[in-house]
Amino acid sequence: MTKISILGCGWLGLPLAKNLILKGNAVNGSTTSENKLSILKDAGINPFLVTLESEGVSESIQNFLNESEILIIDIPPKLRVDNPDSDKKVFVEKIKNLIPFIEKSTVTKVLFVSSTSVYGDNNDFITEETIPNPETESGKQLLLTEKILQGNQNFETTILRFGGLIGEDRHPVKFLAGKENLENPDAPINLIHLNDCIAIVEKIINESKWNEVFNAVAPFHPTREEYYTQKAIEINLATPKFSSEKTNIKKIISSEKIESILQFSFNLENY
């Protein structure tokens, strides 16, 4: 049995924790909401109220990390759209404040959930060898955080860069439905389903693939117009309308490394 701490039991972290428990692991899980502590406990997770701030970390962090071998960090930057300048480096500072506690704990391996947004919108076939060039503030902070974690010699860190996240209750077509004059009709999609996210994390842990960087995007890349039009029809939503005059992004994120090294097969029926 492996003891694992999951920092951030949200959309991905909670079902991931449940899956790891089913596989015989012990899981500490964190939330920033007192109301969610009972949900975690009912799921068999040892619950902790943990907050990271740019000024410090809540006292519960030591008990949260206690006796764990693996720490999974799954917290988004959550930058404010109305004033992004005020949020510059805030996420990075939060992680910097966390690191001394990791160093003092029993944690020897860290899995950091990042995003393919670190690559920006280059018109390229993108692999893990592609030099990141983030354009958004959140992408920039994720990349800085990746470098800080992988540069620390006190623990081994694997970076997992997910594409657009989808699941039964989460799909971008619900946001795009009925909208008009949408950009990039010919841009390929780069998505990953929640079930594949969980299965990949489990593979990394079981096969001890540390000090790695993995892109995690399903090898399924129809155009935005093709895919979202079809999805809208399938679930009886108004079809989105795209403008052929607004197109410039053609990037495809490759998951060849994750398929090869982890011998992982995506379940394309979910897409």
N, C-alpha and C positions, 0 to 999 in steps of 0.2 A: 504493500500500500504506500502510495506517495501522498504527502501532504502538500497541497497547493493553495496559494492565496491568490484570489482574483480581485484586483483593485478596479471596481466598477462593475457591479452586477446589474447592467441595464439590458438593452435589447439583445445584445450578443452574450454578455457575461452571465446572465441568469440561466438561460438554457444551456450554455456551455458548462456551468457549474453542475447543473442537474445531470448532464451526460457524464461528466467526470466522476460524480458520485456513484452513478449506476455501474461504472466500470471499476469500482472498488477503491477509489481515491477519497481522501478526506479533504474537504474544501472549506477554507475561510473565505467569506465574501464580504465586500464592503458596499455600502450605500451612503449617500449624503442625506437621505430622508429617514427620519425616525419611523414614519408610517410604513416603510418598506422592510424594516427589521423582522417583523413577524412573517412576511412573505418568504424571506430568505430562510428563516428558521423552519417554517413548514415544509420547505423544499429539501430539508436535511443539510442545509448550509449553516456553518457556524458564523453568525452575523456580527458585523462590526459597523459602527458609525464612524466613518473616516472622511475628513475633509482635508484637501490640499489647498493651501493659499500661497500667494507669493511671499507672505511674511513668515509662514511656518506650516507645521503639520499637526493635526490633532493628536492628543496624547495616546489615543487608542491604537496608533500605528504599530507600536512595539508588540502588543498582544496579537494584533492582526497578522504580523509577520512571524510570530513565534512558532518555532519548530517546522516551518515550511521550507521545503527544498526549492520549490519553483514559485516565482511571482509572475503573474500575468497582468500586465498593465493595459487596461482597456477603457481609457477615459478620453473623450474628445476634447480638443482645445476650447470649444464653446466660446468663440470670440463674438463680441457684440458687433452687429452689422452697422449700427448707428454711429459708432465711434471706434473704428478698428485701431486707430493710432494709440488709443489709451490702453489697448490690450497687447501691444507689442512686447514680446518676450515673457508675458505673464505665464503662459503654459510652461515654457522652458524653466522659469524660476520655480514653479511648483515642483517639477521633477527634480531640479537641483536640490530642493529642500528635502525631498524624499530619499535621495541617494545615501546620505549618511546613515539612515535607519536601515537601509538594505545592507550596507556594509557591516553593520554591527549585528545583523540577524543571522539566521541559519540558511538564508537563501543563497544558493550558488548559481542559479539559472534564472534568467529573466526573459520573458517573451513580451515584446512590445508591439501592440496592435497599432500599425500606422496606416498610411493611405497612399494610393498611386498618385494622389495630387502632388506628391513631391517631385513628379516628373514634369509638371506643367503641361501645356498643350502643344507639344512639338508634333509635327507631322511625321512621325517615325514609327517604326516597329520597335517597341520598347522592351528591353530585357533588364535583368538586374545589373548588367554591365553598363547600361545607359547612365550617363552622368545626370543626376537630378538637377532640375531647374525650376523650382516651385515659383508660381506666379501669385498665389494667394498668401495671405498672412498666416492662415492655419497651416498651409503646406510648408511654409518656411519654418514655422515653429516645430512642426513634426520632424523635419529633416535635422534641425539643430538638436532635438531631443534624441533622435536616433544616434547621432554622432557622439553625444555625451554618454549615452548608455553603453554603446559598443566600445568606447574608449576607456571604460572603467575596467581595471584588471582584477577587481575583487569578485566579479561574477561574470558568467558567460551570457551574452545577449543574442537572441535571434529576433530579427525584425520581420514582421509579417505585414506586407503592404496590400491591403484589400482594395478591390475596385468598388464600384457602386453597390451598396448593400441592398439586397431584396429578400423578402420572405413573405409569408402568407398575409401579414398585416402591413407590409411595407413594399411599395412599388412606385417608382417615379411616374408611371403612366397615370396614376390617380391625380397627380399634380398637373400633368400635361393635358389631360383630357379636355377637349373642347377649346383649347387655346389655339390662337392663330398666329401666323407669321413667325413661327419658331425657327431658331437658327440651326445650322449644321444638319440638314436632312441626310447628307451622305456620310456623316461621321459614324464610325463603327461603335457599337455599344461595348462596354467593358464592365460587366456585372458579375457579382458572385452571390449565390444564395446562402442564407443562414445555415442550412444543413451542411453545405460544403465548408463553410467557415469553421464550424464545430469539428468536422471530420479532419480538417487540415491541422488544427491545433492539437487534436488528439494524436495524429500521426507524428508531429514534431516531438511531442513529449515521449511517446512510446518508442520512437526510434532515436531519441536523444540527438536531434539535429540542432546543435547550438553553435553560436558564432556564425550564423548564416543570415542572408537576406533573401526573402522569397516574395515574388509577386503572386498574388492570388486572385486570378480573374478567369472565369470560365472560358474555354477555347471555343467561343460561340460569338461571332461578331457581325451580325447583320447590321444594316444601316439603321440609324435612329428612326427614320421615317418608316421603313419596313416593319421594324420590331414594334414600335409603339402604336402604330396603326393597327397591326394585327392583335396586339394585347388589348387595346381598347375594345375592339370588336368582340374578342373572346369573353370579356367580363361586362359587356353591355354598357360601355361608357362612350361618350361623344368622342369621335376620332379627332386627334390633334391635326392641325394644318401647318405644314412647313413651308418655308420660303427658300426657293432655290438660289435667291440672290444673297442669302446669308449663309455662306459655307466656307470653312477654311480649316477645320480640325479633322485630321484623318488618323489620329494615333490609335494603334492597336497595342494593348499590353499583353505580352507573352507570358504564359505560365508553363513554358516548356521545362524550366528548371524544377519546379515543384512536381510536375508529372514524372520527371526522370528520377530525381533524387529520392523523393518520397514514394515513388511508384503509385501516385495518386490519380484516381479517375474521377472526374467531375460527373455529377448526375445531371445530364443535360435535359432530362425530362422536367426538371424544376424551372427551366427557363422558357 
